[in-house]
């Protein structure tokens, strides 16, 4: 048998003919051909993809063109064993072009509107998670929703939910999100010259003198921020942790002024500094007039835009579960009461909220 293995370390395991030609995994004897199949050379989980097959056939094509009739038959047998293609396909590939051609027509739709509707319901039921997390949970969630009469399924639909890929789910979700309403972009506003005069800083935690307050508002609007609803105005002292809170209806200057006057009357020490975020309820012409002329001796500063950590105490004192619970228990009945008595003034409603 005219075959030997080179002893070099980098050529370990590669089989060569005596003239040095790589046989691509085919060991040839005098008149017998022992072919090492691709499944023996590679693991069971690895198979040649289309690009790898084309590359291999491209390497064999010059040899096929130079070979005679019998040699071409042997090469076709070798290529059929390695690639898994039949001889007629290999002959067409050897005599034609190996370049991949684009499709003449697109494939038909596999997933119908019934699939999109089921995907939409499951997507919204799982709180709009990403496609990577959504895909493996499609089947059991569809059956769960069907048990509660929220979705109707068929065996064909369940089979599609089992076989659909993550990329297909992502493409379908892109189409689903297009139907959802989006908030229009706000037009650029002119700079507030008075706002530019207020310094941006962060209150240090090492302050020992009481009177330096972080200020913020908590929205009690539920899932929609439209219309008029109740807010909680809060002030937290950095040095002592003293906190003051007051419920107000809306964010107008009248209710904000009443809230701060109430805070100033109840505090056991004077206010030296107010440090709110960049909310318009704190930084407007009327509030700047309030802190500059009506209440004197107070330094006003503001946090950096889009930096929530500049007000760590006020944000820490309002966890996500606080606002909806407070609004659901106390403020929803008050809002309904206010809607039923339109004649009540804003200050009167604020007085009721302060007595809770």
Secondary structure, DSSP 8 states (H G I E B T S, - for coil): --EEE---GGGTT-EEETTS-B-TTEEE-SS-EEE--HHHHS-TT----HHHHHHHHHHHHHHHHHS-HHHHHHHHHHHHHHH---HHHHHHHHHS--S----SS-----S-HHHHHHHHHHHHHTTS--HHHHHTTHHHHHHHHHHTTS----HHHHHHHHH--HHHHHHHHHHHHHTS------------HHHHTS-B----TT--SS-EEEEEEEEE-TT---S--EEEEEEEETTT--EEEEEEES--HHHHHHHHHHHHHH-SS---EEEE-S-TTTSSHHHHHIIIIIS-S-EEEE--TT-GGGGHHHHHTS-HHHHHHHIIIIIHHHHHHHHH-TTS-HHHHHHHHHT-
